[in-house]
Amino acid sequence: MSDEENLKAVTMFVYVMQALGFLFGLTWVVGVIVNYVKKREVAGSWLESHFRWQIRTFWFGLLWVVVGTLLLVVFGLGYLVWFAAWIWAIYRVVKGWLYLNDRKALPVT
């Protein structure tokens, strides 16, 4: 298996960890750790955009979970934020997975 194929498999593994994170939250952490460990190896390749996408999905998702928790405690509206964050994260995992499957780089967002 070539280096690119190995790194594509690592990228797919992270998407799987993110998808499993909807059932077992800890797998999100496993995925982002893998991203940071392998980040240099994908630099300059089309896979770099996937790593950036995955890392941003993790950190922004965590931010929205924290905001939702604060709003839940203070105003009781946190469930709406959690739901929106959940839908957003599903979209990001599915879109990333589909782009990876098509060997396409993701847009910079």
matplotlib code that plots the C-alpha trace (Angstrom):
import matplotlib.pyplot as plt

x = [0.0, 1.4, 1.9, -1.1, -3.3, -2.1, -2.8, -6.2, -6.9, -5.9, -8.2, -11.1, -10.3, -10.7, -14.1, -15.1, -14.0, -16.1, -19.1, -18.8, -18.5, -22.3, -22.7, -19.4, -18.2, -14.6, -13.9, -14.0, -10.9, -9.2, -9.8, -8.4, -5.3, -4.7, -5.1, -2.5, -0.1, -0.3, -0.8, 2.8, 2.6, -0.4, 1.0, 0.8, -1.5, -5.2, -5.6, -4.4, -7.8, -9.5, -7.4, -8.1, -11.8, -11.7, -9.8, -12.1, -15.2, -13.9, -13.0, -16.1, -18.3, -16.7, -17.3, -21.0, -21.4, -19.9, -22.1, -25.1, -24.3, -23.9, -27.2, -28.9, -27.8, -28.6, -31.6, -32.7, -32.1, -29.0, -30.9, -31.5, -27.8, -26.9, -29.4, -28.0, -24.4, -25.3, -26.9, -23.9, -21.4, -23.3, -23.2, -19.4, -18.7, -20.8, -19.5, -15.9, -16.4, -18.0, -15.2, -12.6, -14.3, -14.2, -10.5, -11.4, -10.0, -12.5, -13.0, -11.3, -13.9]
y = [0.0, 3.4, 6.3, 8.1, 5.0, 4.6, 8.3, 8.0, 5.0, 7.1, 9.9, 7.4, 6.0, 9.6, 9.9, 6.6, 7.8, 11.0, 9.0, 6.7, 9.8, 10.3, 7.1, 7.1, 10.7, 9.6, 8.5, 12.2, 12.7, 9.6, 11.0, 14.5, 13.0, 11.0, 14.1, 16.0, 13.1, 12.6, 16.2, 16.7, 13.6, 15.0, 18.5, 19.7, 16.9, 16.8, 15.0, 18.1, 19.7, 16.7, 16.9, 20.6, 19.8, 17.1, 19.2, 22.2, 20.0, 18.7, 22.1, 24.0, 21.1, 21.2, 24.9, 24.5, 21.8, 24.1, 27.0, 24.7, 23.5, 27.1, 28.1, 25.1, 26.0, 29.7, 29.8, 26.3, 26.8, 24.5, 21.7, 23.8, 24.5, 20.9, 19.8, 22.3, 21.3, 17.7, 18.3, 20.4, 17.7, 15.0, 17.2, 17.7, 14.0, 12.9, 15.6, 14.9, 11.1, 11.6, 13.9, 11.5, 8.6, 10.7, 11.6, 15.3, 18.0, 19.9, 23.6, 25.9, 26.7]
z = [0.0, -0.9, 1.5, 0.1, 0.5, 4.1, 4.9, 3.2, 5.5, 8.5, 7.3, 7.0, 10.5, 11.9, 10.1, 11.6, 15.0, 14.5, 13.4, 16.4, 18.6, 18.2, 20.3, 22.3, 22.8, 23.6, 20.1, 19.0, 21.1, 19.7, 16.2, 16.8, 18.5, 15.4, 13.3, 15.3, 15.3, 11.5, 10.5, 9.1, 7.0, 5.0, 4.6, 1.0, -0.1, -0.9, 2.4, 4.3, 3.7, 5.3, 8.4, 8.7, 8.3, 10.9, 13.4, 12.9, 13.3, 16.6, 18.1, 16.8, 17.9, 21.4, 21.5, 20.6, 23.2, 25.9, 24.7, 24.8, 28.3, 29.5, 27.9, 29.4, 32.9, 32.5, 30.2, 29.5, 25.8, 25.5, 23.9, 20.8, 20.5, 21.1, 18.4, 15.9, 16.7, 16.3, 12.9, 11.9, 13.0, 11.1, 7.9, 8.3, 8.9, 5.9, 3.6, 4.5, 4.1, 0.7, -0.5, 0.8, -1.0, -4.3, -3.6, -3.6, -1.3, 0.8, 0.5, 3.0, 5.6]

ax = plt.figure().add_subplot(projection="3d")
ax.plot(x, y, z, "-o")
ax.set_aspect("equal")
plt.show()
